[in-house]
Amino acid sequence: MHPARVRIGPSPTGEPHVGTAYIALFNLAFARRSKGQFILRIEDTDQSRSKPEWEAQIMAGLKWLGLDWDEGPDVGGPHAPYRQSERLDIYKAHVQRLLAAGHAYRCFTTDEELAELREQQLARKETPRYDGRHRDLPAETVKKWMGEGKPSVVRMKVPRPGSSTVHDALRDPITFDHEQVDDQVIQKSDGFPTYHLANVVDDHLMGITHVIRGEEWISSTPKHVLLYEMFGWQPPTFVHMPLLLNPDGSKLSKRKSPVSILDYQQRGYLPKAVLNYLALLGTTMPDEREVFSFDELKDTIAFDRKRINVKGSKFDVDKLTWLNGKYLREIEDDETFVRALREQVFSEEKLRAMVPLFKERIDKFEDFVPNAAYFFSGDVELDPELLKPKKQTFKATQEILEKLVERIETQVDFSPEALEATTRAFADEVKWKGRDLFMPIRIALTGRKATPGLFEVMSVLGRALTRRRLRAAVAVLKHAAQQEQRAAQKAAKEAKKAKPNG
């Protein structure tokens, strides 16, 4: 087996996702088996959503799992820089190369024109796509509009007629008719590349031999194959791993399953148990064992259709918890167990953050535990009647907390001051009084009416647990709303039956 060069390219637009860890695991295992290299590349060309704080959390989450890389932004390497936002000159030069060769063109269509085109195509029940109106603009027109400062993007010029075939290690060859392949934007009007161009250019320049990524990228691969052809480069070997799914069979999503690595770290899962479970979702061992180490995965990894379920696997938290319990009970040394408890449940950092909240509220140390119990438990008991403000319905409160969770998802700064500003601004947006919003949040997070300051509590709980408990409250409210609706429907039917005829 020749040494492989593989990579992952997370976008720092949110918390570290278990899907990122899943793909990283198989890349790392393949690299280690082939005695090759595993590269971390930060794909931060979406400047409106990318944050250095998210990048730091992604790297910390992967390192917690033991998924260490050989080259990357923090360790350097022969192909630096490893952040795409620092490689703009490279992409611009390659865009010019495609323009000069006639493989790309400037498109001046405005967002409004594209929106109108989309509406027209949908009305005709057509698949929305760019219609190529600027595909063959005369050079003089392009030069004139550029001179006038008219905004433009650059699109790849897909050869028509024609077709492209994608070869994937886990599937039969897939051929795509070019008539169904859009003229993809490869450079945005701000000069930043899109994922498609940056991905292909970086993979080639960094010597990537195998692109091991999620199945959702199969539909984009024809565009990537075309770009390799346009540049005259040899494509890497493609391996599209099966999707991770929610319990209902839909694509794994934060609305239906805990997807942040930080969730599992905070809940006290062991890294090796999480890695073992992620490996089970993607492959089977030759002897079909369910409990195995990273080294055992590395020594037997093979992208073989007989061992990889291309139909996807459901992410079952109960199965992960069962597996984690097996690993936890194998900790023979009690001192190791105690040290893990201190690090994950009773860390000095966590206790130091909690002391100011309770120092003025207790008279003896034994009072600390009952007062602070909700900081150490996973879930809290919730009464739907307490969650609902007096003048609101269960459904209205459910919908408000759902929207609040979405706001929390994007909250980078989790300090009490930032949380208070965000929550008060949210209350103004949804036209709820602060007291009507703050009490449901307090109940959702603690199960109690009286606690230290709400925003201090949120800050100490952290984003993962705050989000988890708010989602639990949403589920309780949803159930209460459904029961209330059924009761109302039943009462209406009974009233109708009791009403005299005539």
N, C-alpha and C positions, 0 to 999 in steps of 0.2 A: 504494500500500500504506500503510495507516494504521500509525502507530507502535505496536508491540506491547509489552506488559509481560508478561514471562515470568519463571519462577523455577525453582530447584531447592530441595528441602528435605531435605538429608541428615540422618540421625539419628546423633549422635556416640556410637555404640555399638561402634565398631571402626575399623580402619584405612580410609583412603580407598579406595574400590572402583572398579575400572575401569568398572563399570556406572554409577556416579555421574558419572564423567568423560564417558562416552558420552552420557548424557542432557544434561549441562551443555553439551557441545559443540554439540548441535543447538539448544538454547535460546539460547545465546549467538549462534550464527550467524544465527538467525532474528531476534533482537533487533537485531543490527547491520545486517542487510539492510533492516529496516523503520525504522531510525533510532529504535528504541525503547529499553527498559531491561531489563537482566538483573539479577534479584534473588537473593541468597543468603539463605535462611531456615533457621535451625537448628531442627529439629524434635526437641526434647529432652524430650518429655513422659514418656518412659520413664525415670523417675528412678533406677531400680535399675541400669540399664545405661549410662546416659549419663555421659560423663566429659569434663571440659574438655580433657584431654590429647588425646582422640580428635578433638574439635572443632578443636583447633590443627593436628593432623596432616591432617585433611581439607582445611582451608583452605590449608595449605602445599602439599599435593599438587596441588590445583587451580591454585594460583598457579604452581607449577613448570611446569605444562602451558600456562600463559598464559591460563587461563580466568578472567579477572578480571570482577568484578561491579560494578554501578553503585550498588547499595544492599545493605546487609548489616550484621551485628553490628559489624564493625570499621570500616566507613566511614560508618555511619549512613544517614539518608534520611528522607523525609517520613512514612514509615509505621512508624517505630521504636516499640517494640523489635522486633528481628528474631530473637529467641530465643523460642520458644513458652513456655518456662518463666517468662518475664517478662510474659506476656500473659494470665495466669490470670483476672484480673478481667474481661477482655473476653469470655472464653469462658463464664464463669459467668453473665454478664448475658445472653448469647445462649441459654444453656440455660434460664434462667428465662423467656425470651421464648417458647421452644417449649413449656414446661410450661403457661404461662398460656394459650396458644392451643390446647391439647389435642393438640399434635403430638408430645408426649413424655410419659413417665410414669416414676414411681419404681418400681424393682424391688428387692424385698428378698430375693430367692432367694439362698440361701447357696451357696458353692462346692461344698459336699458335696451339696446338692440338685441342682445343675447336673451334677455328675459322675455321680450316680445316673441322672438323666434321659438323659444321653449313653449310658450303658451300656444302658439299656432300649431306646433308639432303635436303637443298633447291633445289639442282639439281634434286633430286628424288621427289620433290614436297611434302616433308614430313614436319611436324611441327618441327622446331628446338628444340632439347632437349638433355640433357646429356644421353649418351648411357649406363651408368652404368659399364664402363670398369674396374673401381677399386672398385666396390661394394663388391666383395668377395675376395679381396686380402688376401693372407695368413698373419697371424700375424707376421711371421718372416720377410716377405718382408716389411711390414709396419715399423717394428722396425729398419730394416737395412736402409731404405730410410730416416727415421726420424734421425737416427744417422749420416747419410751423410749430413744432413742439407737441404734435398730436400724440397722445398716449398710445402705446402699442404693446402687444405681447408677441412672443415668438412661438410659432407652432411647428411641430414636425410635419413634413409633407409625406403622408402615407402613400406609397405607390398604388395607383389604381389603374387597371384591375390587378389582382394578385392575391396571394395568401401567405400566411406565416404558420409554421408548425412549431409548437412548443413541446420539447422533450423533457419529461419529468421522470425522475427515478422511481416514483411510486405509481405512475399511471401510464396508460397507453398514450402515444403521441396525440396531441390535440391540434387540429388545423383550424385557423381562423381566417375567414374571408376578409380581405382588406376593406370591403364595402361596409363591414360591421365594425371597423376600427376607426375611432375618431382621430382627427388631426389634433393630437394632444398638445396642450400648452406646455412648453419646456422652459420658458423664461417668462416670469410675470412682469407687469409694467414697472415694478419697483426695481427691476434688475436681478431679483433673486430667482434662482432656478426652482422648478417644481421638483417634487420627489423623483419623478421618472428620470429626468436628465441627471440630477445629482447622484442618484443611486447607481446608474449605469457607469457614469464617469468615474466615480469613486471606487466602485468594485473593480473596474479595469486597472486603474492606476495603483490601487492597493494590492493587486495580484490575487484577488479573491478567486479561489478555485471552485468552491461550492456555495451556492446561495441556498441556505436552509432557512425557510421562512414559513409563515402561515398560509393556509390554503386560500385565504381571501385575496391573495395577490396573483392568483392564476390568471384572472381576467386582464390584469395589467401586463402580464409577461409578454404577449405579442408585441406590445409597444417597445418593451425593453429589447426583445430579440431584434426588432427592426432597427433600433438605435445602434446595437452592436454591429449590424450589417452596414449601416450608414457610415460608421466610423472605421469599418474594416477590421473589427476586432473579433476574436474568438469568444463566444459566450461561455460563462461558467456552467457547471452542472447544476440544474435546478432540482430542489427537493422541497415540495410544498407539504408541510406537515398538516395532519388533520386538525379541524377546528376543535376548540374547547367549547362545550355547550352548556347552557343552563339545564336544570333538571327537566324543563318542559321541551327540550330539544332545540330551542332557539340558540343563536350565538351568545356565548357567555357575555353578560352585561352587568354593570354595577347596580342596575335597578332590581335585578333578581338574585344576584349572588355576590358575596364579598369577593372583590377582585384585586384589592390592593395587597401587595406583599406586606405592607405595614400592618394591615389588619391581623394577619397571622402572626407576625412578630409580636404585636402587642398582646394578643390573646394567649401567648405562651406556647406556641407550637415550636417544635424542634426543627432546625433547618434541614437536617438529614431526612426527617419524616416528610417534609414538604417536597423535597427533591425526589424522594422515592415515589410519592404520589403523582407528581407531575410526569415522571418517567412512565408510570403505569398508564397514564392517560394517552401516551403516544406510542407505546410499544409493549411487547411481551418478552419475557426472558425465554431462552431456548427450553428451559425446564418448567416454564410457566409459574415460577415462584412469584409471589407478590411482594415479599420483603427482600430487598437487595440494596447494596451500597452503590455510590457513584462509581467506584472502581469496577464493580461487577457490571454496571451498565456500560462503562467505557470499554471494557474488554470484550463485550459481546455485541456492541451496537452495530446494526446493519439496517440500511434502508431497503428492507425487503417487504414486499406486499403481504407475505404470509405472516409477518410479525407486526405490521403497522396497520391499524384500523383506519383506512382512509375515509370512513363514514363519519368520523368524529367521535368524541367521548364526552359523556356528561360529567360535569364537575360536581361531585357529590361530597359536600362538607362532612357528612356523617362518616363516609368511608375514610376521608383524610383524618378525622378525629380518631377513628378506630386504629388507624395505622400509627398515628402519633402516640396513642396510648401504649401500643406495643413497644415502641422505641423508649418511651418514658419509663416503662417498667423494667427495661433492660439496663437502666442506670444502676449498677450494683453498688457503687460507692456512695454512701449517704452524704458525704461531704460535697461531692459533685452535685448531688440533687439540691442540697441547701444552697450552694453557690448559684445554681441556675435559678432557684426561687428568688434569691436576692437580686439577681441581675434583671429578671423579667417581671417580677411582681412587686418586690419591696426594694427597688433600687434607691440609692441615696438621692439621686436626682429627683425622682418622683416624690420622695418623702420631704425633701427640702422645699419643693414647690407647694406641698400641701400644708406645711407647718403654719405659714402666715394665715391660712384660711381657718384654722381651728385653734390657734394659740389663745385667742380671746373667748373661745366658746366652750372650753372644757376646764374642769377644776382638778382633775387627776388623770394620769396617763391612761388608765383603763377605759376612760370615756372616749378616747380617740377612736378605737376600733368601731363601736356602734355608730358613732357620728360620721365616720369616713368610709363606711362599708361599701358604698356604691362606687368608690374609686377602685376597689379591688375585685369587684365581681364583673362578670361578662354582661349579663342582662339584669334588668330590674323589673319588679312586678309593676304592672301598669293597670290603672283603673280608668276605663274610657270616660267615665263621668268626670273624673278629675282633669283629664286631658282637654276636655271641651269647655271653653269659656261659656258663661251663663247665656249670653245673647247669641251664641253661634251654634251651628249644627255640627254633627259628627263629620259630615261630608265636607263642609266648608273648612273645618279645622284640618282634616286630612289633606285637602288640596293645598292649604297654606304651608303645612309642614313639608309636603313634597317639594314645593317650590324653594323652601328654605334649604333643604338638603342640596338641591342643585347649586344654590349660592355658596354653600359651605364647600362644595367640591372645588370651587375655583379660588377659595380663600387661601392665599399663600401665607400671609402673616396671621399667625394664630395667637397673637398676644391679646390680653383682655381688652386693651384699648381699641385694637383693630376690629375685634369681634363685636364690640359694642357699637362702633361706628357702622359696621356692615349691617348688623341686625336692626338698628334704629332706622337706617336708610331703607331697609327692606320693609319694615312696618309702615313707613310713609308711602312706599310704592303700592303696597297692597291695601292701604287705607284701613289698617288696623291700629287701634290704640296700643301703645307699648305694653301696658299692663295685661291686655288681653292676649298678646303674643308671648310675653315673657313667661307667664305661668305655665302654659302648655309645654314650652321648651324645658323649663325647670323640672316639671313632672316627668317628661320624657327622658331626661338625662339622669335623674336621681330617684324617681319614684316618690319624691317628698315635696311638700309645700314650702318647708323652711330649710334653707341651706345657706352657705356662704354666698357671696356675690355670684350671680349667674355667669358672668363672662369670665370670672376667675375660674369657676368650675369647668366651663367649656375648655379653657386654655389648658388646665391640668389634665383633663380627660384626653385631650388631643383630638385631631381630626378623625382618626379611624374609629374611635369609640363613640365620639359625638355623632358621626354619621350613622353608625350601626344602631345606636339607640333611637335616633330620630326615625330611621326606617322602621324599627320595631313599633314605634308609636303610630306611624302611618298605617301599619298593618292592623294594629288594634282598633284604630279609628275606622278603618275601612270595614272591618268585620262588624263593628257596632252600627255603622251606617246601613249596612246590608240588613242586619237584624231589624233595625228601626223601619226600614222600607218594607220588609216582609210583614212586620206587625201592622203597619199602616194599611197595606194591601188587604190583609186578612180582616182588619176591622171594617174596611170599606165594603168588602164582600158580605160580611155579616150584617152590616147596616142595610145593605141593599136587600138582603133576604128578609130582614125584619120589617121592611117598609111595606105597608098594606097596598094591595093592588088598587088601581083606579085613580 
